[in-house]
């Protein structure tokens, strides 16, 4: 049986990688359905090309930064043990590539294509792997220090903080540096409404993400013998909790209804392996409330034009998930224990601070060096025609 383990683990990770790869289609359709029609093609192209750039950056640089493993050896060496290390790279790549996919939704409809690809290369090649390596790769001694200080390491099983909070806070920096869409906040104090262009596509994107998320969370065990049904059911309960609360607080708004489950799933990632399902239900419900309340405040009161609400959804719900792991993972609340609220607080704050600072640095340098934003004329015409020279439904635009 031991001889079958490498192959079983490779298959397990491969299935997880495929499920999380499919989530990138969810990112694409969620953005496509939310942006205006003149920017739908750009949403689809961005997510695909960002993934391609992420793959190259993570293969040559990022994976080695995070785990000290490179692939500069012969194919025979790489294929050892059924190529399990290569498949592990593939699986973790899909997590890394989620960072630019998250950022993409915040800066939609007015960001230039080339500078965003440059940012993707730097973020996936260096910014994200540095924090990933500290938390998951035991790099720089951070986890050992935290273990000695608080009695527990920072626990983030599937990336509430490492992936989602980091992506959301990088996205906030990018959104603030880019500024709002033209005429979004008018001089007379009014706000121009930009309703979703396609609720069906928005819903499709959310469904793809939700289904793929079970690969994101469950397969984070990274080996078949560590598979836990607790992770699957906790993910389910958090998804349901986020949905119900978002629908109630959002007054049946479909945008809130379909982002609610995603908020719950973001928040449960960190502690999905240590919480009781009832705790996961509460964590997801709180995340649904966070998204509805903070998205509304961000857009209407603070006038931050975060198109898909990536900061509330990923940044804030991810941070909540990091903290919630330290609360609902305790045995007193039905959890398995082995976690510390102090360690969760320190780890979460470290992730937020790193992401905000690094995001400001990367996008700030790009804004000064090459510019981040489409010209007013390009933004008015839309990124589809300005950058890709075709609309989402070109047959309707024919003039012959």
Secondary structure, DSSP 4 states (H G I P E B T S, - for coil): -HHHHHHHHHHHHHHHHHHHHHHHHHHHHHHHHHS-GGGHHHHHHHHHHHHHHHHHHIIIIIHHHHHS----S-HHHHTHHHHHHHHHHHHHHHHHHHHHHHHHHHSTTTB-HHHHHHHHHHIIIIIHHHHHHHHHS--TTHHHHHHHHHSS----SS-IIIIIIHHHHHHHHHHHHH-PPTTSB-TTS-B-----S-HHHHHHHHHHHHHHHHHHHHGGG-SGGG--HHHHHHHHHHHHHHHHHHHHHTTT-HHHHHHHHHHHHHHHTTTTTTS-HHHHHHHHHHHHHHHHHHHHIIIIIS----TT-HIIIIIIHHHHHHHHHHHHTSGGGT------HHHHHHHHHHHHHHHHHHHHHHHHHHHHHT-SB--HHHHHH-HIIIIIS--TTGGGG---
